Amino acid sequence: MNDKNIMRQALGEQWSELPATLRAHYQEGDNKDIGSMDIEYPRAMQPILNILRLFGTLLNRRGTQIPTTVEKVIQGEFQYWKRTIQFPDGKIILFKSRWLYVGGNQLIEYVNSFLGLRMAVSVKEGKLYYEGVHNVIQLGKIRIPIPEWLLLGHTTIVESGLDETHFVMDFRLTHPLFGKTYRYAGKFETKAINDDGISSSE
């Protein structure tokens, strides 16, 4: 039977080392994460982020404890993520992406039809670690690798179970010349879509 769970494919035997809250977060069934995020970046990054936002990439507003919902559904070989972020002034920003398993322990997250980020995943001491490999330009069936340093820098993500129902995540971009260029971090609970109860882990 073909496994549609892209994270379980990428982690292989390490999947069982994830805490139940992270297995629920990456389950095959349609689900949503409900929580809040902090977003921070240097003021000098604002013009660059404003431009990148036109291509569907990172959020170009700062904030703390911003209510956030992440809906995830699987269609074919992709898992689609829709993040809804609501700022205190009522402004709502959507951040959409699609995830694809590409072999070994690697995934690509596409933020539009042609731009993505290839990442390697692993589990260490019960925490899930992502390491950026390179950016990707997708032209038809051709993937062109672009070094991370040519854009905002190296990607790292750490996710860990906080308790029986919640997890925390920390996303960072660090450039070899300019240091930390972007960070967002949050606390979430995963629930089945159209359900008030927490999703069961697989």
C-alpha positions in Angstrom: 0.0 0.0 0.0 1.4 3.4 -0.9 2.1 5.5 2.1 0.6 9.0 1.6 2.2 10.3 4.9 5.1 12.3 3.5 6.8 12.9 6.8 6.6 9.2 7.7 8.2 8.4 4.4 11.0 10.8 5.0 11.7 9.7 8.5 11.4 6.0 7.9 12.1 4.1 11.2 12.6 7.4 13.0 8.9 8.1 12.7 8.2 6.0 15.8 10.6 8.2 17.8 8.4 11.3 17.4 6.1 12.2 20.4 2.4 11.5 19.8 1.7 15.2 19.3 4.1 15.5 16.4 2.8 12.3 14.8 -0.7 13.8 15.0 0.6 17.0 13.5 2.0 15.1 10.5 -0.8 12.5 10.1 -2.2 11.5 6.8 -5.7 12.6 7.6 -7.0 16.1 7.0 -6.2 18.2 10.1 -5.6 21.7 11.4 -3.2 23.2 13.9 -4.6 25.9 16.2 -2.3 28.2 18.1 -0.3 31.4 18.0 3.0 32.7 16.5 5.7 35.3 17.1 7.2 36.8 14.0 10.4 38.8 14.1 13.0 40.1 11.7 15.4 43.1 11.4 13.9 46.3 10.2 16.3 46.4 7.2 14.6 43.2 5.9 11.2 44.9 5.4 11.6 46.0 1.8 13.0 42.6 0.8 10.1 40.8 2.5 7.6 43.1 0.9 8.9 42.0 -2.5 9.1 38.3 -1.6 5.6 38.4 -0.2 4.3 39.1 -3.7 5.6 35.6 -4.6 3.8 34.0 -1.7 6.8 33.6 0.5 7.4 34.6 4.2 5.0 36.9 6.1 6.1 40.6 6.0 4.6 41.7 9.3 6.0 41.4 12.8 4.0 40.5 15.9 3.7 38.4 19.1 1.1 35.8 20.1 -0.6 36.2 16.7 -3.6 33.8 16.4 -2.8 31.2 13.7 -4.6 28.3 12.1 -2.9 25.8 9.8 -5.1 23.5 7.7 -3.5 20.5 6.0 -5.0 18.2 3.4 -3.5 15.5 1.1 -4.3 15.5 -2.6 -2.4 13.0 -4.7 1.4 13.2 -4.0 1.2 16.6 -2.3 0.2 17.8 1.1 -1.3 21.3 1.0 -0.9 23.7 3.9 -3.0 26.8 4.4 -1.9 29.1 7.2 -4.3 31.8 8.3 -2.7 34.5 10.5 -4.9 37.2 12.1 -3.2 40.3 13.4 -4.6 42.5 16.2 -5.8 45.2 13.8 -8.0 42.6 12.0 -5.6 42.1 9.1 -5.7 38.5 7.9 -2.8 37.1 5.8 -2.9 33.7 4.2 0.4 31.7 3.6 -0.1 28.7 1.4 2.3 26.0 0.4 2.5 22.4 -0.8 4.8 19.7 0.4 6.3 16.9 -1.7 8.4 13.9 -0.6 11.4 13.6 -2.9 13.3 10.5 -1.6 15.6 9.7 1.3 15.0 12.0 4.2 14.2 15.0 2.1 11.1 17.1 1.3 10.4 20.1 -0.8 8.0 22.9 0.3 6.7 24.9 -2.6 5.4 28.4 -1.9 4.1 28.9 -5.5 4.2 27.0 -8.8 8.0 27.4 -9.3 9.7 28.3 -6.1 10.5 25.9 -3.3 12.9 24.9 -0.5 14.4 21.4 -0.2 15.0 20.3 3.4 16.3 17.2 5.2 14.5 15.9 8.3 15.7 13.8 11.2 14.7 13.0 14.8 17.1 13.7 17.7 16.1 13.1 21.3 12.4 13.1 20.4 12.6 16.4 18.5 12.1 16.9 14.8 14.8 18.8 13.0 14.7 20.3 9.5 17.9 21.5 7.7 17.7 23.5 4.5 19.5 21.8 1.6 18.9 24.4 -1.1 16.2 26.5 -2.7 14.5 25.1 -5.8 13.3 26.7 -9.1 10.9 24.3 -10.7 10.6 24.6 -14.5 8.3 21.9 -15.7 9.9 18.6 -14.7 13.3 20.3 -14.2 14.4 21.4 -10.7 17.2 23.9 -10.5 19.0 24.1 -7.2 19.8 27.6 -5.8 22.2 28.0 -2.8 20.5 29.3 0.3 23.0 32.1 0.8 21.8 33.7 -2.5 18.5 34.4 -0.8 17.8 34.9 2.9 20.2 32.2 4.3 20.2 28.7 5.8 16.9 27.3 7.1 16.6 25.4 10.4 13.4 24.3 12.1 13.0 22.5 15.4 9.7 21.0 16.6 9.1 19.3 19.9 6.2 18.0 21.9 5.3 20.2 24.8 2.7 18.1 26.6 0.2 15.4 25.6 -1.7 17.7 23.1 0.5 20.6 22.2 3.8 21.1 20.3 6.1 24.0 19.8 8.1 25.0 16.7 10.9 27.4 15.9 11.8 28.4 12.3 15.0 30.5 11.6 16.8 31.8 8.6 20.5 32.7 9.2 22.7 34.2 6.5 26.5 33.7 6.6 27.1 37.4 6.2 24.0 39.1 7.7 23.2 36.8 10.6 19.6 36.0 11.6 17.3 37.4 8.9 14.0 35.9 9.9 12.4 33.9 12.7 8.9 32.7 13.6 8.0 30.4 16.5 4.7 29.2 17.9 2.7 26.8 20.1 0.0 24.7 18.5 -2.6 21.9 19.1 -3.6 19.6 16.2 -7.2 18.8 15.7 -9.2 17.0 13.0 -10.8 19.3 10.5 -14.5 19.9 11.4 -13.8 18.3 14.8 -13.4 19.8 18.2 -11.3 16.9 19.5 -7.6 16.3 19.0 -6.7 14.1 16.2 -5.5 10.6 17.0 -1.9 10.0 16.2 -0.9 7.4 13.6 
